[in-house]
Amino acid sequence: MPCEDFAASLWGGSGCLWRRRPPWAAYAGLGGGNGAGSSSLYRACQEVRRLTQCVEIAGLCHDVGHGPFSHSFEADFINQLRGHLPGAPYAHDACAGTDAGGLSGSFSPADHVAPKWCHEWMSKEMVDRLLGDIIDRGGQTEFEVADIQVIKTMIEGVDPKWKGPPSWEPIDALTRAAFDIVANKRTGLDVDRLDYLCRDSSLLPPQNSLPSPSPMRLLMHSRVIGGEICFNVSELHAVFGVFYTRYSLFNLVYLHKKVRAIELMIAEALREADPVFLWSEAVHDVDEFLTLTDEGLLRDILRHPVITGRQPLASSSLTTDHFEALQRANVLLRKVTHGRKSGDLYRVVSTANFGHDRNMAEIRDVCTPELIARLSHGKVHAEDIVLDCRAKKCAKLFKRLKYQKAAMDTSMCPFDTDAI
């Protein structure tokens, strides 16, 4: 979904603050005519243009940090292999306590460090690489260093508890809402999710068809109130449909047992071969990271000279341990790429559902492969067991949404969600 459409819908167009004079114009000094009011309106419009530009770029760049095999590379390979990577700070580190580009106040999200590497951090590194050469160094362009920080903050998303700068200025409410367009950590309803939900729901076979979200309809019935993106209560069903489609896609596609089996087998093959190729080191270097592709990683394993017999092991730089690991990786990938028969894939033994209030980290600590192997009395070994814990937060996020009733003058007023 074009992010500029979202911005234009929320702000009444990228060229002006509102399409008509809002009722609070007198408070903001945005009245018509010449003088201070016109000057204030001009500055506000310039600020909106700047925000819109930042949202557009953030929307384009927010997922460029994904590695090969997308989320599986991040969750099942990098973080399973190495956990917290030294020297690779989590995205919040780069944002905490910094100014959000001077956009009517500063941004100070919760100062914390996540224990794992994430693709948002790499996306922000790439933004620095892509935009570093076109920033304003001599007044020749309108793109400034502060804009890069704003874009990076929009990509990562801000802490839901951050209310924005305390001010009566309407532009401050718009500024706070702008940081929820690409990555909305308050409700989870953002253009990132709308984009892949529209794409994936349209690709399902007819027997598993799902309602495709209607982004433009949602945009037409959304406004910024109190710094939050709110929706008309008449669109409650449409908003619910977005979360229903997302939940259904996770059940039918993303977490399908065969899909997860293939992802886990590929990730295990990558972990086995990593000591040979050192792919995990690429997360520290943007240039090296850009060389990683799905096809390239598979080719490195399946067509390695020693594996194909073109080079004897004795004349290669591989140790015996590395050669055996590469052989195991090759066997796993061939099961995935050449057969895909159910007998060759990992088999689901058991599943369990937990409420969204349960701490998944505690569950992983208690329910370990070692414990399961011990309880089996030797029938299985710990290395034969894979625990795949994935949390779905659709219901919890849906409760955070705010709705409004449309008044006679087409303006919006807050609406109590509990009354629905």
Phi, psi and omega in degrees: 000133178296124180293331181295331176294320178297313181297317181296322180293318183288326188251005178078025179110149183281347183265350180211163183287315177220157178285334176222164184294118182286160182293340182263015183299326181296324179293323186271355183071034183251033181288169180283177179090192182264179175094209187296323181298314180296321179296319179295320178296320179298316180296321179295320178295321177297320179295320179294319177300318180295315177300316181299318178298318180295320179296319179300312182292319178298321178296323179287327189256358192294336183245012181290347180276000177293138176272186175302144180062021169054234186295333179295324177298320183284308188276319188263344180250291186299306186284334174286327184280318190233351182064225178288121184274121178301133178086357179246087184292152175288159187303325182297331182301320184284342184258333189300128174074011180256165181276137182276051174077014179073017182278082177055040176135177183254158180249122181224078178289175180300132183273102178210163181239122177281150187279357186229157176287147179221154184291337177298324178297316179293324176301319180292323175298321180289328175299316176302318182291318184286321188257353184299332184270354184243013178286163183285110178249348181209025179077014182274337180230168178266002182267121187246167178301320181298329180296326179297319178295321178298315180299316180295323178292321177295323179295316184280332184086154183253161179299131180303335182281346181286119184266354184089175181291135177290113184198157175269355183290127179300328182298332180291323176294320178294322179298314180298318181293330182299330181283357177254003184284311183277314181227100184262103181273355177278315185237343183080001180263097183220174184289336176299308181291319180300325181297306184284335177291318177297318181295308188285325180294331179283345182264356180289148176293158184305325183291343179240032185295145179232154176294127179277131179301151178248087185302317184295325177295317178297321181294321181295337182246030178237147178214164175264122178227121179062031179082006180241148174279116184243158183237148177298138183298338177294342180261018180303318181294320180294320178293317177300324179298327178297313181289326177295317179296319180295314179299318181292321179296323177296318182288319186274330189236292191299321181250020175300142188299324179285322177299312181294325178298316180294317179298317181292324178291319177296316180297321178294322177297320178294320179295322178296320185272351184300322177300337179276315187258343178057044178296325183297338178289341184292342181290349177269349187226119183298316181299317178293322181297323182292343179278348183278126176226161178304307183296322182296318180293318178295319181295321180302322182279309188288333185245023176298137184306323181289322180293319181278352179087005180284343180222129178293148179300323183297328182267001179263173179270003182283139170277170179297320179297317179296320180296317179294321177296320179293324176295317178297319178297320180296318179297316180298314182292325180292327175295325182280315189273338185249335183244298185059023175285148183302327181290340181269344183267162174301141183255135177284124181266316183200153176227156178213140179254136178239151176295156183292348179274353179282141179278114183294329179296320178294322179296318179295324181291325183277314184264090183252156175303325180296318179294317180297318180296321180293321180288341180278355178058044174087000181287329176227161178250156183301323181288350178268359187247136175237121175263120183246099182255116178231132182258140174248129185243021185302311184296318182295318180291323182299326181290342181274351181292148178242140182237167179221160171259142180280126178275176184295329182270017179066007174280172183244148175227152182300147181230138183283114181297326183295341182277354182288000000 
